[in-house]
């Protein structure tokens, strides 16, 4: 070749080593899927520990069954589908842990295992594995359990505290359940501080708003998520619940109650921000978050369920490709 005659064969190899020819994107990062997933696990760890503290050993058992069940399911099913086993990337563990944290502490162990299997197989692997799933796998598992066994998935207990001498389980309604069944007048004695810190009935991972926000802050600091989806989701719920509260405070709860109760905070911070099933554009993220918040508050105020964040996120997952299509910036020179 003429170029070899000019630069010499010994210099040609050095030049080729400096040139990398590849398809876009050309941006490179040292972050791998495994690094990101293990950081997500670290971000969720404080919330998980809070769930164990408030609900005791039963919560720990559910967390272990959910996490290990998801990992085992992926390891067993991937070879059957002709996929390479990828449990070491941590994505299955994240799915199982998220599922476990969205369940009540009274959930039977076998139900947790069924949910983990559904989340991995139906929510992830049948689409080709991580990166191909259109819906959040953990939410698929939770919603299937909710519609299949609604009694068990809406049976709540008061916090028993891990180191407390009280071991009896006292069932009670969740704050949102009280609001839905009895109205705003019956939640007057529920302190917002208890909702914020976690001293109330609910799912294992949803109780402590403080630690959920701490985990979100860590993920934002690491650059794995941005503020757009959670802020737009929570802001929309705050806005519309505030409007109805101002119109009729005797019937509707104040907006801070809606923000701090139920699984809204957990879903907005850890589920809606899933990289695979959320938009990739800034404008799309804001639309996605606002849509999830709007659907959530509509279900809470007018639907049959006291909570709506799971259904809201799955619906927005379904329209995510459309959001990306219409919010994607046009290429340079295109009309």
N, C-alpha and C positions, 0 to 999 in steps of 0.2 A: 504493500500500500504506500501511496505517496506520503501520507502522514508519518509512516514509520521511517521513511528516508529522511524526513525533516527533523524529527525529534529523537529518533533512535529508538530501538526496541526496548532498551533498558529504561528509558524515560516514559515510554508509552504505557507500560504497566502501572507506573506510579500515577500517571494522569487518570487512567481508568479507575484506579482505586479511589480517587477523589470525587468521581462522578457517580451519582446514583440516579438511575433512570427508573421512574415508577409512575403509576397513575396517581391522581389526586385522592385524598388530600395530601399535600406535601408537608404540612406541619407535623412535627414529631414530638412525642412526649415520652418521658421515662415511666409514666404511669401505665400499668397494665390492668387488665380486668381483675386479676387477683388482688393487686394493691388497692384498687378502688373498693372492691367488695369487703376486704378486711377492714378498711377504714369505715365503711358503712356499719359493719358489725360493731366496731369500736364506738361509733356515734350512738348506736342503739343500746349499748351496754348499760349506761346509767338508768335508762328507762326500764330495762329488763330487771335490774337489781331493785329498783323501786317497786316493781310489781311483786317481786319475791318478798320484799320487806312488808308490803301492805297485805298480801294474801297468803303468805307462808309457803310451806313446802309443796302444797298442791300446785301453786303457780310455777315453781321450779320444775316439777315433774312435767307439766304441760310444755314448758319451754324446751326441755331436753327431748321430749318425745317429738315435738314439732320439728326441731332442728335436725335431730338424728334421723327421723323418719323421712324427711325431704332428701337428705344426703343419700340415705340407703336406697330410696326409690330411684333417684337419678342414676346411681351406680348400677342398679339391677336392670333398669329399663333401657338405658342408652345403648348397650350392646344389642338388645333385641331390635332396636330401630336402626341399627347400622351406624350409630353415632359414636364418636370417641368419648370415653369417660372423661368428664371434666369437673369432677367434684372438688378438685384441689383449687379451682378458681374462686371458691367461696360463694358463688351465686346461689347454689342450692341451700346452703346454710342460711343465707340472708332471707330467702323465700320462706323457709321453715320457721325461722325466728319471727319474721313479720307476721306470719299466719298465727303463730302461738300467741303473740302479743295482742292480737285482735279478738281473742276468745275469752269468755268468762272463766274465772278460776275454778268453776264447778263443772267444766266440760269433761265428759268421760274420756279416758285415755285412748280408747279405740276410735273415738270420733276425731280426736286430734290426728291420729295416724291416717285415717281416711282422708281428712282434709289435706294433709301433707302430700299424700299420693295424688289426689286430684289436682292440687296446685302444680305439682311437677309434671305430671303426665298430660293433663288436659290444658293446663295454663302455659306450658312451656315446651315440652319435648315434641308434641305432635306438630308443632310449627317449625321444627328444625333446631330447637335449642335456643340458648341465650342469644339475644339480638334479633331474633325473628318473631318473637311473641308479640301480638298486637295488644294484649291485655296484661295487666299486672297479675302475675301468677298467684301471689298470696291472696289477692282479693277474689280471684276465681274460686280458690279453695274455701274462703270464708263465706262467700255468697251461696255456694252450693250447700254448705253445711247449714246456713241460716234458713234457706227455703226448704231443706229436707228435714231438719230437726229444729223448728222454731222455738219450741218450749225450752230445750236444753241450751240453746244459744241466746236466750233472753232471761236466764235464771241468774240473778246477781246475788252477791253476798257482801255484807259489811266487812271492812278491813279487819283482819284479826291480828295483824302485826307479827312479824317473824319471831321476835323474842318475848312476846307477851305470854303470860301464863294462861290466858283464855284460849282454848282450843276448839270451842264449839263454833260451828258455822251458823251464822244468822243470816237468813235470806232477806232481801229487801229489794225495793225497786231502785232503779238508777235515777239520777236527777232528771234526765230527759223523759224517763218513763213516768215519773211523778207529774211532770209538766204536761205530758200528753194525756194522761188518764184523769188528772184532777184539776189541772189548770194552774195559772200563774200564782194564785193566792197560796197554794200549798208549797211553794218553793221559797217562801219568804225567809224561812229559818235556815236555809242552806247558805253557808257563808262562801263568798267568792274566794276567800283565802284557802279554805279547805279544797275547793275545786282546783285552785292553782297549784297547791302543794301535793294533792293526791289523796287526801283523807276522805274518800267517798267510794261508793260502789261503782263498778264498771268493768270493762275488759282489763286484762292484766297490764297492757302497755299504755293504756290511754289515760291513766289516772293522774300522773304528775305532769302538768303543763310545763313547769319549771325545767324539768330534766329533758323533756321533748325539745324545748327551745334551745337548751344547751347542746343537744346533739345536732340540731339544725345549724347552730352557729359554727360548730366544728366542721361540718360538711361545706358550708359556705366559705369558711376560712381556707379549707383545702382546695376549693375551686371545683368541687365535684357537682355542686348544685348552685343555683342562683336564687335570689330573693323573689323573683318575679312570680312564680307559681304559688308559693305559700302566702305571700303578702296579698296577692290579688284574690286568692280564694278566701282567706280570712277577712280581708277588707270587704268583700262582697257580702259575706254573711253578716258582718258587723253593720254594714249600711242598711241592708233590707230588713234585718231583724230590728234595727233601731227605728226604722220608719214605722213598722207595725207596733212597736212598743210605745212610741210617741202617740200613735193614734188611739190605742186602747191598752194601757199598762195593766189593766185588771185581767186581760185575757192573754196577753203576750209577754214573754220574759224579756228582760233587758238584754242588750247585745253582748255584754260581758259574760252573762250566764251561758249564752249560746257558744261563745268562743271557748270557754273553759270546760264545758261539759261534753260528754260523749266522746266519740273518736275523731271529731273534726280536726283537732290540733295534730294528732298522730297521723291521720290520713294526709293532711295538707303538707306536713313536713317530711314524711318518710315514704308515702305511697304515691302521691301525685307527682312527686319529683323524680320518679323512676326514669332513668335516662332512655331506656328503650321505648317506653310507652308514652312519652311526653314530647311535645314539639321541640324543634331544634332552633327556631327563631325566637328572638326576644318578644316580638309582637305576638307570636303564636303562644308562647308561654303565658303571657298575660291574659290572652283570650281563654286559654285552657284553664287557668286558675280561676278566673272570674266565672266561667261556665260551671265548674265544679262547685264553687260556692253558691251560685244561684240555684242549681238543682238541689243541693243539700238543704238550703233554707226552705225551698218549696216543699220538699218532702217532710221536713220537720213541722212546718206550719199547717200543711193541708193534706199530707199523705197519711197512710195507715201505719207507717213505722215511725217511732220516735226519733230515729237516726237515719241519715241518708247519705253519708259521705262515701260509703262503699259503692253504692249504685251510681252516685254522681261521677266518681272517678272512672268507673268502668264505661259509663256512657261517653265521657270525654276521651277515653282511650279509643273508642270506636270511631270518633270523628277526628282523631289526631291527624291521620293522613290528609284529610281535607283542609285542616288548619294549616298544615305545613305547605300544602299546594298553593293556597291563596295568600300566605304571608311570606313566601320565599322571595327574597329580593331578585330582581331581574338582572341577568348578566350584562356586563358592560357592552353597550352598543345595541342592545335589544330594545325594541319598541314596547 
